Amino acid sequence: MQQFRISFDGAFYKIVEDEDAAILLFEGIPISAACIEHGSHKDPHECPHTEKLLKKIFS
C-alpha cells in the first residue's frame, strides 16, 4: 500500500497528502480536500481520490 505524508502539523490543523489528494484535518476530522483530477472539495467523501487517502489515514 502506498504511503501518505503530513505536510503540515499544527496545534489544531493537519494537512495530509499523497500523490493523488490532500486532506485538511481539524482535530482529526476531515473538513476539506483537494485532488489532482477534480480540484478542491468541500466534502472529502465525494471523490474516489480523497476516499482512498482517508482509508490510508484511518486504517
C-alpha atoms as an extended CHARMM CRD file, in Angstrom:
* protein
*
        59  EXT
         1         1  MET       CA              0.0000000000        0.0000000000        0.0000000000  PROA      1               0.0000000000
         2         2  GLN       CA              1.2480000000        3.4680000000       -0.8290000000  PROA      2               0.0000000000
         3         3  GLN       CA              2.1430000000        5.8330000000        1.9610000000  PROA      3               0.0000000000
         4         4  PHE       CA              0.9390000000        9.3250000000        2.8050000000  PROA      4               0.0000000000
         5         5  ARG       CA              2.8450000000       12.2450000000        4.2950000000  PROA      5               0.0000000000
         6         6  ILE       CA              1.9670000000       15.0000000000        6.7310000000  PROA      6               0.0000000000
         7         7  SER       CA              2.8540000000       18.2880000000        5.0560000000  PROA      7               0.0000000000
         8         8  PHE       CA              1.6450000000       20.4900000000        7.9520000000  PROA      8               0.0000000000
         9         9  ASP       CA              1.0680000000       19.5800000000       11.5990000000  PROA      9               0.0000000000
        10        10  GLY       CA             -0.2100000000       22.4610000000       13.7130000000  PROA      10              0.0000000000
        11        11  ALA       CA             -1.9210000000       22.6690000000       17.0870000000  PROA      11              0.0000000000
        12        12  PHE       CA             -5.4020000000       22.0300000000       15.6730000000  PROA      12              0.0000000000
        13        13  TYR       CA             -4.9640000000       21.5510000000       11.9200000000  PROA      13              0.0000000000
        14        14  LYS       CA             -3.1120000000       18.8940000000        9.9420000000  PROA      14              0.0000000000
        15        15  ILE       CA             -2.6360000000       18.5690000000        6.1740000000  PROA      15              0.0000000000
        16        16  VAL       CA             -2.1240000000       15.0210000000        4.9400000000  PROA      16              0.0000000000
        17        17  GLU       CA             -1.3540000000       14.2170000000        1.3120000000  PROA      17              0.0000000000
        18        18  ASP       CA             -0.3300000000       11.5060000000       -1.1000000000  PROA      18              0.0000000000
        19        19  GLU       CA              0.3570000000       11.5690000000       -4.8450000000  PROA      19              0.0000000000
        20        20  ASP       CA             -3.3540000000       11.9930000000       -5.7510000000  PROA      20              0.0000000000
        21        21  ALA       CA             -5.0020000000       14.0430000000       -2.9850000000  PROA      21              0.0000000000
        22        22  ALA       CA             -4.6200000000       16.2730000000        0.0680000000  PROA      22              0.0000000000
        23        23  ILE       CA             -6.9240000000       16.4530000000        3.0900000000  PROA      23              0.0000000000
        24        24  LEU       CA             -7.2390000000       19.1410000000        5.7640000000  PROA      24              0.0000000000
        25        25  LEU       CA             -7.9960000000       17.7000000000        9.2000000000  PROA      25              0.0000000000
        26        26  PHE       CA             -9.2890000000       19.7990000000       12.1010000000  PROA      26              0.0000000000
        27        27  GLU       CA             -8.6810000000       17.9370000000       15.3750000000  PROA      27              0.0000000000
        28        28  GLY       CA             -8.6150000000       14.6830000000       13.3860000000  PROA      28              0.0000000000
        29        29  ILE       CA            -11.8500000000       15.3310000000       11.4740000000  PROA      29              0.0000000000
        30        30  PRO       CA            -11.6160000000       15.8230000000        7.6830000000  PROA      30              0.0000000000
        31        31  ILE       CA            -13.1060000000       19.2140000000        6.7800000000  PROA      31              0.0000000000
        32        32  SER       CA            -11.7740000000       19.8880000000        3.2760000000  PROA      32              0.0000000000
        33        33  ALA       CA             -9.8890000000       18.1480000000        0.4980000000  PROA      33              0.0000000000
        34        34  ALA       CA             -8.4060000000       18.5170000000       -2.9710000000  PROA      34              0.0000000000
        35        35  CYS       CA             -7.3690000000       16.0380000000       -5.6430000000  PROA      35              0.0000000000
        36        36  ILE       CA             -5.3600000000       16.1870000000       -8.8570000000  PROA      36              0.0000000000
        37        37  GLU       CA             -8.3080000000       15.2770000000      -11.0930000000  PROA      37              0.0000000000
        38        38  HSD       CA            -11.2350000000       17.2790000000       -9.6680000000  PROA      38              0.0000000000
        39        39  GLY       CA             -9.6230000000       20.1520000000       -7.7380000000  PROA      39              0.0000000000
        40        40  SER       CA            -10.9530000000       21.2680000000       -4.3560000000  PROA      40              0.0000000000
        41        41  HSD       CA            -13.8310000000       19.6170000000       -2.4920000000  PROA      41              0.0000000000
        42        42  LYS       CA            -15.8980000000       20.9070000000        0.4170000000  PROA      42              0.0000000000
        43        43  ASP       CA            -16.7930000000       17.3290000000        1.3420000000  PROA      43              0.0000000000
        44        44  PRO       CA            -13.7790000000       14.9790000000        1.4380000000  PROA      44              0.0000000000
        45        45  HSD       CA            -16.0730000000       11.9700000000        0.9560000000  PROA      45              0.0000000000
        46        46  GLU       CA            -17.3140000000       12.9640000000       -2.5200000000  PROA      46              0.0000000000
        47        47  CYS       CA            -14.2270000000       11.9060000000       -4.5050000000  PROA      47              0.0000000000
        48        48  PRO       CA            -12.5850000000        8.4930000000       -5.0260000000  PROA      48              0.0000000000
        49        49  HSD       CA             -9.0810000000       10.0050000000       -4.7070000000  PROA      49              0.0000000000
        50        50  THR       CA             -9.7980000000       11.5870000000       -1.3310000000  PROA      50              0.0000000000
        51        51  GLU       CA            -11.7210000000        8.4970000000       -0.1620000000  PROA      51              0.0000000000
        52        52  LYS       CA             -8.6360000000        6.3950000000       -0.8910000000  PROA      52              0.0000000000
        53        53  LEU       CA             -6.4510000000        8.7740000000        1.1390000000  PROA      53              0.0000000000
        54        54  LEU       CA             -8.9420000000        8.7470000000        4.0260000000  PROA      54              0.0000000000
        55        55  LYS       CA             -8.7680000000        4.9520000000        4.0870000000  PROA      55              0.0000000000
        56        56  LYS       CA             -4.9690000000        5.1510000000        4.2710000000  PROA      56              0.0000000000
        57        57  ILE       CA             -5.0880000000        7.6740000000        7.1240000000  PROA      57              0.0000000000
        58        58  PHE       CA             -7.6900000000        5.9270000000        9.2700000000  PROA      58              0.0000000000
        59        59  SER       CA             -6.7030000000        2.2990000000        8.6720000000  PROA      59              0.0000000000
